Amino acid sequence: MEYDGEVLAYDRPNMIAVKIGNQSFIVNAYYQLSKTIQGTRLDYRAEMDTANTFTKIMGFLFGWLTKSILHKQMTRLKEMAESEAKVTA
């Protein structure tokens, strides 16, 4: 599935905020990187706005699935970032 997108804010290499969606929903996603003693921390926040009642109901019913997908995506992102860090170290 394709979505329209727009970069809302960008501060390389620390932050990016994007808006994606279609006629049924819009998601504003914020990614903030910061240095820690252990390495790099990623803070993620997403705000979703739905266009109609049907989309709101479906979002509520399938919220567990959305959370599961997000968890898998963040786990994969962490794995990729850590493997890249090992290659460049």
Secondary structure, DSSP 8 states (H G I E B T S, - for coil): ---EEEEEEEETTTEEEEEEE-SSEEEEEEEEEEE-SSSEEEEEEEEEEESSHHHHHHHHHTHHHHHHHHHHHHHHHHHHHHHHHHHH-
